[in-house]
Structure formats: structure tokens, C-alpha cells
Amino acid sequence: MYPDNKGHFMEFGGRFVPEVLMPALEELTREYYKVKEEEDFQKELTEYLQDYGGRPTPLYFARGFSEYIGGPRIYLKREDLTHTGAHKINNTLGQALLALRMGKKRVIAETGAGQHGVATATAAAKFGLECHVYMGEEDMERQALNVFRMKLLGAEVIPVSAGSKTLKDATNEAIRDWVTNVENTYYIIGSVVGPHPYPEMVRDFQSIIGVETREQVLEKEGRFPDSLVACVGGGSNALGLFYPFLEDSQVEMIGVEAAGFGLDTGLHAATLSQGRAGVLHGSMSYLLQDEFGQISPVHSISAGLDYPGVGPEHAFLQKTRRASYGSVTDEEALEAFKLISRREGIIPALESAHALAYIIKERERFKEQSLVVVNLSGRGDKDVNAVSQVLEVEK
Amino acid sequence: MRIKEKFENLKKKGEKALIPFIMAGDPDLETTERLVLEMEKRGADIIELGLPFSDPLADGPVIQQSSQRSLEKGTRTPHVFELVKRLREKTDIPLVILTYYNPVFSYGQEIFIKEAAQAGVDGLVMPDLPLEERDELEETARETGLDLICFLAPTSSRDRINKTAQRARGFIYCVSLTGVTGVREEFSPSAENLIKDIRKHTSLPLALGFGISTPRQAGKAARYADGVIVGSALMKIIDKYGENGDLLVQEVGEFVASLKKAVTGQFSDYRL
């Protein structure tokens, strides 16, 4: 069973944080393991996920896209149809309930694309918690709509101007806040990253995606898919889809990372393809870093994938070869973004467009398969502005 | 060994250790060398040298910016080892490297420890490597005689204090407050209780750091701690005078002298 009791997935995971936080992580782990087994908590969470979060989300047969690829029947798991428009709400409802249980009145979060920030602000508004969201200045610019949404929801959005002004720096700043205010603050981490128990806890909360997919695909097709495809930044939507299928060895799992301007340009965020093992933000995993362990600048058109690390369980799944990882460039993601908009009438998030683009890029391989499920992790409204600027330049 | 001897000698004299921190390579490595020698001359007992890391999550803005400046100048692990080697030709002052775990892990942790010890480093401090993750490193460090410094914080439970006391070497880095490094108006009142609590579990020297930035605060800390660590306040001086080497060295020297004055003197019984 992974992780082990110290939060390790073989050599990955663990807890690499200042001493100040260690007691808080021990307490959080105890509390989380309690509610994980507790029927009342799980029942309450399920009710919120259904009546407030809009679950279950549909598993939708994408006829237009399937015809375009010309091989497998491709289904989209419609996480874009949840409340707030992305899978992030599955996790924030769970963690906000846990924060309430632990008597914490103040929650903090980091956000890249702003989807996790919005989902945290939403849960905080619903449960009456004070909410502060750290966001890189560059991301605030390219995801201005989400900044406004968070403010409407009553959250304070704190701009982070350090370093690359993106998700990595927002996470540093959120951790610093937590170190300072650990007595009264609950840190809602948005992905399967960070120190134990976060990678396990976020995976568990997101596993509802895979649990539903199993039932739905059996009902619609009477069998499991040949492959599951999802984008990977930190990797929570991918792990949420993959995890319930881990024991089904016939189901292939593919995570898609951001190749930015191209893997050979050095400006990308393809951590599992190009990184080395190391420690960032509290756990051991793969990292994009220089020869001496300094974290490298990364790039992706998608703010949610623009991160030099990745969840430790993905490093573990890659190492044990249970999952494989590919990448697509900004340009390929944009093409998929346009194609799905036209063929399916669905504007996907730029993050999710990476997963779709991978199928287009590897279509010859997918033609051999007959049933594929892609996690459409979020909707693209937030990206319309940024995309229109890029397309304008191209014209 | 140098760390242990230093604390023993100070104890005999009834003095407390002044431990200034500066970031290696800010404003440049040559100035760092001069600063170390000047600080020793003006009363520093142990020097903490920062090996910069791109994402220093236990540090406030002052040390973050200093790390950034040093990295932009190109400072990397081998440069800091070379700096220590040069310093060792001129001084026997105990030198402790403060960095984060990734530069150490990435270098190869065994090689890092061995090269550091060979260069003349006496101790290694990593704020993001808690007790639970340092088994391997501890073994290598012990073999080479390099002290792996442990942290304790106001939030540490009795159980953690106990475990840390058993495994700690050199001195224990006691964090005066829940927070990141940086200059603060008020000195944390919880620090005294923390030191008293830890004292029940170990005879190792206890050095207090985080948020100590003025001679007055340093003097207060020295009343119950065995050592006082001052970082951000020094880095602010370096930021201010960075371009002017001579003036910088002079200003840092003056400041260290004033800290030392506050830290030493009438406080002969550290169990006060």
C-alpha cells in the first residue's frame, strides 16, 4: 500500500518542511486518517459533492473528436461541468470540511490558473471561512477573470512578485504564510504535491473522478477503457482518474505534460520527461533543476501546468511503469483547444487541451485502440482572453 | 570539533556565542571572504554561510532577495566550497553552511558532506530537512565529523524535543517564533520558554535565531540562550552598501561589534 506510514512512495514523497510545520502535519495526518474511515464525514462530503458540486459529472461520448481521430471511441469525463468549472472543487470541499472539523477558521491556498483559488474561495464562502489565496503576478494577468471571481467570493488575492511570478512562487509564499500562522490556519493544497499527507489526501478526494468513470464506462460500453489520458501539472486530475484503475493492469494510463515552446528549447514544464529527482515544496519527486539543484525557470501557455515539480505518486507510477508520460507543446495544445471547440461545442481549459492534443499527436498509436477516456478537467472560459491574444498575434 | 570547542571555551569565560549569518556570493564571493574575516575580528564566534537556493521557503524577503542576487551572480555549490577552503587558510573560526536540502541532494548527499568536510566546513543546517528524513545523511555526517544541526521550534512537541535532543550534534538551532526569517520589531516572548523546555532534555548548546536583529534583542536572547543567530539585519546592510566594498566591510564590522557587546558581559550563568 502506498504511501507507507511516513508518506513515501518508494523513494518519493515524504515530508521536507521546516520543523515549525512538522507537528501540524502530524496532526493533519491523524485527523485525515480519522475522517477517511468515518462514514458520517464521507456521507456529508458526498452530499455536498452531489447537491452543491454537481456530481456525478457525465462521461460523454465525443463523436466528433472520435471521428476526427478515426479509430477508438473517445469519451470525455466532464469535470468542466462541476460547480466552478474544474475538478478542483472535489478537493477543496473535502479539505474545507476537514478544516472545519479541525476548528480552523482561516484557510490559505496557492493557485496557478486560478481554478484551485476559485474552488477554495467557493468552499470558504460556503462554510464561512476566512480565505487568502496566493497567486503569481504573471498568472493574475493571464487569468484575470479568475482573480475577479475569487474577489467576488470574498477571498483576498495576494499577488506574488518573487521569482517567476507563477505557481511555484505562489506555493513558496503560501508555505511561508502557513509557517507563520500555523496555529489558526489550514493550508488547502490544490494538487497531489506537498508534504505527506497532502499527496495521498488530494488523490483520495479526487478519486471520485475515476470511481464514477469505472461505473459509467461499464454501463455504457460494458468494459474498461484501453487507456486513460489526462494532463499533468502537479497531477491531481490525472491521479483522480487513474487511481481507481491502478489494479486493472489492462488499462493503460498516460499523463500529458506541458512541452511549452518545445522540449529542446529548455522552456517547458515537462518534469517527468526531462527532470531529475529532488525536493521542492515539501516532498521528493521529479524536478526541473540545474546541475546544482537550483530550480529551473519553466514555461507553459497554461498557467495550471506551469510548474517545475510534479506529485510524488506520478514519479512513483512512472518509475514502476504503471503509468507513462508524454508531452505536447503550447502550439499543439492551442490546436486541440480550437478543434474541440468546433467539433464538440466544448471550450476546454488549456490544461485539459494538452490531454486532447496528445491523442491528436499520437493518433496513429490510438488508432489501434478501441476505447479511450480523456479527463476534461476544466472548462476554458478563463483562457479565452489569453488565447485570443495569442491567436491575434498569429494573424 | 571546532563548534564543540568554541562553545566550551565560551562557557569557561562565561560568554555566549554570536553567530552571524551571511549569504555567500552576495554581493560577491571575494567580499564574502572579507566579511567573514572582519566579522571574526569584531567578535563573531561562529559564522553561518548561506549556500543560496532558488526557493528558500523558510526565509523572509530579505534573505530571499539576497539568495536571488547571489544566484544571479552565478554562485553554486563548488564556489562555496572553494570559498571555505580559502577561508581555512586564514582562520579557524567554526563555519556552518546553511542551505536547503535540494542543493545537497542534487550534488549527491554523500559527496556533498565529504567535500564540505574536506574544505573545512564544521556544520550543515537545512531548514527543510526534518529529523524523519535525515537518517542516511546523519550517518555520513558522523563519519566525516561534520555536525548536522537540528532545529526545534515553539510548536515542537515534548516527544520531538526528546528525539531531537538524542540525535542532535554541535548545537541546536532554536527557532524563536512561528514564522520565517526576518527583521521584527518585537522579540518573541515564547523563546525563553522554548529554551527552558529544551534545556531539560539536553546539555548541547542552544542557539536562538529568527527575528533577532538589534543589539538589544540579541542581548535579551543571550540571557538564556548559549548562542544568538543574526541574519536578516546583516543582509540588509549588505543590500544597502553592496556596491561599496570597503564601506560595507566597515559597516558590517561595526554592527557585529555592537552585537557582540550586547551578547557578552554580565551574563555568566546561562541557566539564568
HADDOCK unambig.tbl for C-alpha pairs under 7 A between the chains (distance, minus, plus):
assign (segid A and resid 16 and name CA) (segid B and resid 128 and name CA) 5.06 0.50 0.50
assign (segid A and resid 16 and name CA) (segid B and resid 129 and name CA) 5.28 0.50 0.50
assign (segid A and resid 16 and name CA) (segid B and resid 130 and name CA) 6.40 0.50 0.50
assign (segid A and resid 17 and name CA) (segid B and resid 128 and name CA) 4.34 0.50 0.50
assign (segid A and resid 17 and name CA) (segid B and resid 129 and name CA) 6.39 0.50 0.50
assign (segid A and resid 17 and name CA) (segid B and resid 130 and name CA) 6.70 0.50 0.50
assign (segid A and resid 18 and name CA) (segid B and resid 58 and name CA) 6.77 0.50 0.50
assign (segid A and resid 18 and name CA) (segid B and resid 127 and name CA) 5.22 0.50 0.50
assign (segid A and resid 18 and name CA) (segid B and resid 128 and name CA) 4.70 0.50 0.50
assign (segid A and resid 18 and name CA) (segid B and resid 130 and name CA) 6.74 0.50 0.50
assign (segid A and resid 19 and name CA) (segid B and resid 130 and name CA) 6.07 0.50 0.50
assign (segid A and resid 19 and name CA) (segid B and resid 151 and name CA) 6.27 0.50 0.50
assign (segid A and resid 19 and name CA) (segid B and resid 152 and name CA) 6.21 0.50 0.50
assign (segid A and resid 19 and name CA) (segid B and resid 153 and name CA) 6.23 0.50 0.50
assign (segid A and resid 20 and name CA) (segid B and resid 153 and name CA) 5.31 0.50 0.50
assign (segid A and resid 20 and name CA) (segid B and resid 155 and name CA) 5.70 0.50 0.50
assign (segid A and resid 20 and name CA) (segid B and resid 156 and name CA) 6.76 0.50 0.50
assign (segid A and resid 20 and name CA) (segid B and resid 178 and name CA) 6.28 0.50 0.50
assign (segid A and resid 23 and name CA) (segid B and resid 155 and name CA) 6.64 0.50 0.50
assign (segid A and resid 23 and name CA) (segid B and resid 156 and name CA) 6.33 0.50 0.50
assign (segid A and resid 172 and name CA) (segid B and resid 55 and name CA) 6.94 0.50 0.50
assign (segid A and resid 172 and name CA) (segid B and resid 57 and name CA) 5.43 0.50 0.50
assign (segid A and resid 175 and name CA) (segid B and resid 57 and name CA) 6.76 0.50 0.50
assign (segid A and resid 176 and name CA) (segid B and resid 57 and name CA) 6.04 0.50 0.50
assign (segid A and resid 176 and name CA) (segid B and resid 58 and name CA) 6.42 0.50 0.50
assign (segid A and resid 176 and name CA) (segid B and resid 180 and name CA) 6.45 0.50 0.50
assign (segid A and resid 179 and name CA) (segid B and resid 178 and name CA) 6.05 0.50 0.50
assign (segid A and resid 179 and name CA) (segid B and resid 179 and name CA) 5.09 0.50 0.50
assign (segid A and resid 179 and name CA) (segid B and resid 180 and name CA) 6.85 0.50 0.50
assign (segid A and resid 180 and name CA) (segid B and resid 178 and name CA) 5.00 0.50 0.50
assign (segid A and resid 180 and name CA) (segid B and resid 179 and name CA) 3.73 0.50 0.50
assign (segid A and resid 180 and name CA) (segid B and resid 180 and name CA) 6.63 0.50 0.50
assign (segid A and resid 278 and name CA) (segid B and resid 102 and name CA) 5.81 0.50 0.50
assign (segid A and resid 278 and name CA) (segid B and resid 105 and name CA) 6.78 0.50 0.50
assign (segid A and resid 278 and name CA) (segid B and resid 106 and name CA) 6.54 0.50 0.50
assign (segid A and resid 279 and name CA) (segid B and resid 101 and name CA) 6.94 0.50 0.50
assign (segid A and resid 279 and name CA) (segid B and resid 102 and name CA) 5.28 0.50 0.50
assign (segid A and resid 292 and name CA) (segid B and resid 76 and name CA) 6.61 0.50 0.50
assign (segid A and resid 292 and name CA) (segid B and resid 77 and name CA) 6.63 0.50 0.50
assign (segid A and resid 292 and name CA) (segid B and resid 103 and name CA) 5.71 0.50 0.50
assign (segid A and resid 292 and name CA) (segid B and resid 106 and name CA) 6.01 0.50 0.50
assign (segid A and resid 292 and name CA) (segid B and resid 107 and name CA) 6.00 0.50 0.50
assign (segid A and resid 293 and name CA) (segid B and resid 102 and name CA) 5.54 0.50 0.50
assign (segid A and resid 293 and name CA) (segid B and resid 103 and name CA) 4.40 0.50 0.50
assign (segid A and resid 293 and name CA) (segid B and resid 106 and name CA) 5.02 0.50 0.50
assign (segid A and resid 294 and name CA) (segid B and resid 53 and name CA) 6.05 0.50 0.50
assign (segid A and resid 294 and name CA) (segid B and resid 54 and name CA) 5.52 0.50 0.50
assign (segid A and resid 294 and name CA) (segid B and resid 103 and name CA) 6.63 0.50 0.50
assign (segid A and resid 295 and name CA) (segid B and resid 54 and name CA) 5.99 0.50 0.50
